[in-house]
Amino acid sequence: MKFGVVVFPGSNCDQDAINLLSNGLGQQVATLWHKDHDLQGCDFIILPGGFSYGDYLRSGAIARFSPIMKEVIEFANKGGYLMGICNGFQVLTEAGLVPGALLHNVNRKFISKNIYMKAQTENSLITSQVDTAKALKIPIAHGEGNYYADAEVLKMINDNDQVLFRYCDENGNITPEANPNGSIQNIAGVCNKNRNVFGLMPHPERAADPILANEDGLALFESILQTV
């Protein structure tokens, strides 16, 4: 399987994803520069975390209009697999590829720490092999990770089983206290209606190596490889 990792000015988690996929999982990986128009025959595209274009205007708002996004959007609309992590999730919402929006954290502070999240469905490529009863310890690092959707959209994504992850405590309890940023209904990740575009705020690629003493994030990437 060939993965493509898009690099915007200000991306700082691209190499984490590339290293995991190539060195950790032995996959073919292409680095896709934001000015390119060629997705190089990739089967799965990742929009990594960071501060694309310095997060000017609004996180992800400028990256959404970068040259390569025309091809990325077409790729996704044709059923291609696409995942946005942290800033990449923000780009997805700005592009209208997944429902909802990411607002400033309720405490108006940048948060960088380990949190727990729990998969809410097995009906997606990135969660098909994830134990829905297990709390995964995954790091977050964001200032605008507060997921928001209005009542109509919330009903739609719940009814359609589009919520991928919710923030929880280490025992898997989904509580207000376990919510690090104020996200509505503790939502940490969602997919689109066609289930080929995935967005999440936590960083599984930063929790997928024994040298980091945390491999909980591997479950998402193993789901991809075992399902496709």
Disulfide bonds with the S-S distance in Angstrom:
none
